[in-house]
Amino acid sequence: MTEIKGLIYGTYPKSDELRIKIGRWERGALKGAEIEREISAEKKLKTDLFISTGSDYTDPLFNWYDIFRPFTCATEGISPGPLTRYKETNTFYRLPEVDHVGRMKINPSEFNEIEENPPLPMFQKNSDPKYFAFFPSPFSFFKMSKIKEDVTLEKFTAGMISIYSDIMKSYGFKNTLLFESLPYQGEDMSLLSPLIEKFKTILVTEGNLKFVDFTPIGKKLYSIAATSEDRNLEIASKHSIVPGIRIIDSHNTKIEDPKTVKETVNEEAEKAGLDSIYVTFNDYLDFLPFSIAAKKLEMIKGVIN
């Protein structure tokens, strides 16, 4: 029988209480150290919730206003631009404006106050083998930014991979997850090799995949999590150890039936001849109300147990 593993990644909805406290911090009624303690306390509660499902997981990112913001505000050569719609959703992010990619101005693993974002540290310290550090893929980061003409994708990716590697080392992390917001458009995947070769890597992809996309890497990733259309799972199976399927809806408040999801995952795994497979969401959960997101987690617990 196929082993089904859960995967919870990306920004998670904040409780009303935490939203109120962040609002107070934004108005200057709470100091940076105070809001950092509040955020850390809620991160601990939600991390315990993630662990209780039996899934692999990332930080809930409560101190990230959007998935690019900590890097936009804390990296030499990148600055926050205007509010910009995030894909076709009702959420927004500050458009990164890239002159060049330097180094991070501060230690991301320590308390630091940065411009236009709640304080760091970027992540919780976490030695759980089921924990993965979350980063936006440099490819989506590049495509969703305003880039100075002489900054190539190759230069940008090399700079961001170097920063990600330094962050991983500063925390002592072994596992990382790269999140793609946009489909591939012929990018050279070997540009990710310096990270993939050092760390156990999950790549959460968007859109239709091609076999040729992953050939330049030269080795299997730990996981490629893909949407279920076309030959995505077949491609993910060839190029990763534990492929994943993104079939739980993060944009719909309807709670899926865990038995039905499990049957679908088992069918897909059997067709691909898999011993193990990740089941995960088609996006991060911050698009959902807090209470619905909690029910989605309870649902995924029923799928993998």
N, C-alpha and C positions, 0 to 999 in steps of 0.2 A: 504494500500500500504506500502511496506517495505521502511523504511528510509535508504538511502545509505549515509554513512559517508566516507569522504576521509581521508587517512593517508599518510603523507609524513615523511620519517625517514632517518636518517643516513647522511653520507657525501654527500655534494652537490658540483657539479663542480664549480671551481673558475673562475672568469672572467680573461681574458688575462691581464688586468691591475693589478689585485691582484697577479697573478702569477709572473709578472715582479717585483713587489715590494717585494714579498717574496724572489725571486732570489737575489735582491739587499741586502736584510737582510742577506741571507746566505753568501754573499761575504763580509759582514761587512760594507756595504755602508749605511745601515739604522740601527739605534739602536733598541733595543728591545721594548722600549716604543713607538717608532714611528710605528713599524710594528703592534704592538698590537692595536693602534688606527686605522690603516688602515683596519685590519681584523674586528674590532668591527663595523666600519662604513659599511662594505659590509655585515656583518651578519645582521645588522639592515635592509638594503635594501631587502635582501632575505627573512628575516622573514616577512616583510610586504607583499612580494609576496606570501609566503605560506598562510598567513592570508587571502589574497584576494581570494584564491580558496575556502575558507570555510572549509578547512580540519583541522584535528588535525595534529600536526607536532612536530618535534624535532629541536634542534639547527642544522644549516648547517655544523658545525664542521670545519670551514675553518682553524683553528689552530691545527687540528689533522692530522698528516702525515699518520696515519692509525688508525684503530679503537682500537688498543691496546696501541699505543705509549704513550699517556699521563700517563697511569698507569705503563707502562714499565719503563719510565724515572723518575717517581716521587714517586714510592713506594719502601719502604725498602725491600730488599731481591729479587727484580726483576730488571734485567738489559737488555738492548737491545743487541741482538745477530746479526747474519748475515742477510742480505737481503734474503727473502724467498718468493717464488711465492705464491700469494693469490689464493688458490683453483686452478681452471683451467683457470684463467684469465691472462691478460698481465700486471697485477699490482703486486706490491710487498709490503711486510711489514717486519719490523725488528722483527725477531723471539724473543719473550720474553724468557729469561733464568731465571728460577725460582729456587732460593735457599730456600726461604721461603716467606710467605706473611706477611710483617710487617704493618706499618702505612704509610700514605702518608707523605713525608718529608716536605711538604709545604701546605699552605692553598690553595685549588684548586679554591676558589672563588675570590682570589685576584691576582693582577698582580705579576707574578713571572717568571723569566727566568729559563728554565730547559734545560737539555742536549739533543741535537739532535731533537728538536721539537720547533716550534714557542712558544712564551710565553703564559702562562696562564693569565687570568682566563679560566677555562675549558669550561664553558658555559656562555652565556648571562644571566643576571638576567631577569626573566620573570615570571609574575604572571598571565598570560593568562590561563584560565582553559583548553584551547585547547592545551597547551604546555606540552610535555613530555620530561623528561631528558633521554638522550640516553646512554645506557651502553652495552658493549658486554656481552653476557651471560657468567657466569663463566664456564659453561660446554664447550663451544666452545673455550674460552680463554685457558682453561686447555689443550684441545686436540691439539691446535695450538701453543703450547709452548714447550720448552725443560725443563723438570721438573726433579728436583733432586729426587732421588729414594725414599726418605722417605717422600716426599710431596704427600699426598693422595688427591684424588678429594674432599673428605669431608673437609680436612684442607684448601685446596685452596679455595673452594667455600665459606666456612665460613669466611675466611679472606677477600675475595673480596666483599661479601655481607655486611660485616661490613664497609668497605671503601665506598661502594656505599651509604649505609645508612647515613654515616657521611657527604658525599657530599650533599645528598638531604637535610639534616638538615642545613648545612652551607648556602645553598641558600634559604631555606624555600620552597622547591619544594614539591608538593603533588602528582605529576604523574610521572611515570617512564616507560621506554620501554627497554626491554631486547632483544637483537638481537642475534639469533642463526645463525652462519655461516655454521654449520654442522648438520646432522641429529642426533636424539637421538640414543643412544646405550645402553638403559637400565639404564640410570642415575636415581638416586633417586630424584624426583622432589621436595620432601619435603625439600630438602636442600635450596630451594629458598623461603621457607615460611617466614623467618624473614623479608624479603623485601616485599613480597606480602601482609603480614598482616598489614604492616605499610602504604603502598602507593598503590594508584590506578595503576595497572600494566598491560601493554600490553606486550605480549610475541610473538615476530615474529619468527616463526619456519621454519625449513627446512626439506624437505623430508616427508616420510610417517609417520603419527602419529598412535599411538595405544591408545585405551581407558585406558589400564593399566598404561600408562605413567603418567597420571594426577591424578589418584586415590589417591596417597599418599598426595597430597596437602590438600585435605579435604575441600576446598572451591573453589568457582568459581573465576577465574581471571576476570579482567575487559574485556580483550580481548585476544584471541589466533588467530593470523593471520597466515593462512596456505596456502600452495599451493593447487591447486584444485583437485589433483589426489585422487583416491580411496575414503575413507570415511573421509578424513581430515575435511571437513566442518561439518559433523555430529559430529565428536569428539570435534571440537572446539565449536560447539553449546552447547554440553552437559556441557562443563567445563569452559565456559566464558559467560559473560553477553552480549557482542557485538562481536560475532565472525567476523573474517576478511578473505578475500580471496585475495591472491597475484596473480593477473592475468595480470597486466600491465608490459610489458617487459622493463627492465632496461638495457638490453644488445643489443637491436636492435634499430636502428635509425628510423625505421618506426613508424609513429604516428598512433596509433589506432583510429578507429572511435568511438567517445564517445557514440553514439546511440547504436552501437553494443555491446560495453562493458556494458552499462547500461542494455540492454536486457539480457545479459548473467548473470549478477549479480542478477537481479530480478528473473530469472529462478532458479538459485542456492538457493537463499533465500526462494523462494516459496517451493521448494522441502524440505528444512530443516525446514520450518514453522517459519521463523524468522521475528520479527518485525523491527529489525535494523541490519545492517551489514556494516563492513568496506570494502572498496575497496582500494587496495594498490599495490605496485610494488613488483616484484619478487626479487629485490635487491635494494641497495641504488643507487642513480642516478649518482654517481661520475664516472661511467664507460662511460657515454655519453658526447658528446660535450656540451658545455655550452648552445648553442642555441637550441639544441634538447631537453635538459632537461627542458628548459623553455616552449617548446611546449607540452611536456608531462604534465606539470603542468596545462597548459591551457586546455588540453584534460580532465584531471581528474576533473577540474572545471565543464566541460560539463556533466560529468557522475553524479555528486552529486547534480547539480542544475536543 
